[in-house]
Amino acid sequence: MTTILVADDEAHIRELVSLFLKDEGMEIVEASNGADAWSYYEKHDVDLVIIDIMMPGMDGWELCRRIREAGDRPVLMITAKGEPADKIKGFRLGTDDYLVKPFDPMEMVMRVKALLKRYGISTSHTIKLGSITLDKRGYHVLHDDTGQLTTLPLKEFEVLWKLASYPGQIFTRDMLIRQIWGYEYFGDERTVDTHIKRLRDRFQPHSGDFRIVTLRGVGYRLEVLHD
């Protein structure tokens, strides 16, 4: 499920954004200030961040700057500051889009969907890889040719879902550990290699549909070979 982090010190704005995006099947995490939002972002996997500029503790400018330095996730600024200079500053700091309060909630939804599409982030509960379909609601795999359902161990499914959600993108072992096992995991990062090997063995009959490529010394990426 697509996870959206909403950082705004106005509770009614957070509720409005959450209401409309939840109706689209997205998971919403709310933060009432920039510091809490950044703390959550550092420790959890987030697909898109909606940021208000004027917040206590850490403002939206600083939060946007940190998010952009930390990685490549879409950012949408929603703010009452609508002057051209503010918009220019936001874009220079790395925001992808800008919405001025008061705003039409459906326009906000369309902008969020457009950003997710631009970044290649799936908003669906399913991902198709050639002749198989991943279904996150049941953590199972549907084999389209036979109609057979296969339920995968949770971490195996999450590794495959993460790679399949961003085809062609490289994930280091550390990225996969943080995003799937969490920051509290203190085990051997080679557990990622073990899960990748199991997935390759399990889906060897579907090697014509997709493959998980090892980039030595870097990490892994999934390549879709047949739609």
Salt bridges, closest charged atoms under 4 A:
ASP8 OD2 - LYS101 NZ 3.12
GLU10 OE1 - HIS12 NE2 3.58
GLU10 OE2 - LYS101 NZ 2.83
GLU24 OE1 - LYS113 NZ 2.65
GLU30 OE1 - ARG14 NE 3.11
ASP45 OD1 - ARG73 NH2 3.96
ASP45 OD2 - LYS162 NZ 2.10
ASP52 OD1 - LYS101 NZ 3.39
GLU62 OE2 - ARG65 NH2 2.53
GLU62 OE2 - ARG66 NE 2.83
GLU69 OE2 - ARG65 NH1 2.81
ASP96 OD2 - ARG68 NH2 3.05
ASP97 OD1 - ARG111 NH1 2.79
GLU107 OE2 - ARG111 NH2 2.73
ASP135 OD1 - ARG137 NE 3.19
ASP135 OD2 - HIS140 NE2 3.77
ASP144 OD2 - LYS128 NZ 2.31
GLU156 OE1 - ARG202 NH2 2.98
GLU158 OE1 - LYS155 NZ 3.48
ASP174 OD2 - ARG178 NE 3.09
ASP193 OD1 - ARG173 NE 2.73
ASP193 OD2 - ARG190 NH1 2.95
ASP201 OD2 - LYS197 NZ 3.00
ASP209 OD2 - HIS206 ND1 3.22
GLU223 OE1 - ARG211 NE 2.78
GLU223 OE2 - ARG221 NE 2.93
